[in-house]
Amino acid sequence: MKQLTVRGLGDDLTGAIRRLANRDGTSLNRAAVKLLRRGAGLEGRQAADAVGSSLDCFIGSWSDAEADETERALRHFETIDEAMWD
């Protein structure tokens, strides 16, 4: 296990670590590691490159006409405009 010293946490972050440690009944170190992992997207939430569920509410909510209109509006993204890259 690697060891790391972190300075300059500030009172607000130190307080959050202490509250988490007290709430969970763990050490300050474990609480800090938990917050670091959560902030890095490694724990508690899905990783940044994972497909989330935030758009699930739209599944089945569009009519066929709305879906067709959206599909037509997005078609221009399928073509690369070579002139833009010169």
Helices and strands as residue ranges (DSSP letters): H 10-24, H 28-39, G 56-58, H 64-74, G 75-78, G 82-85
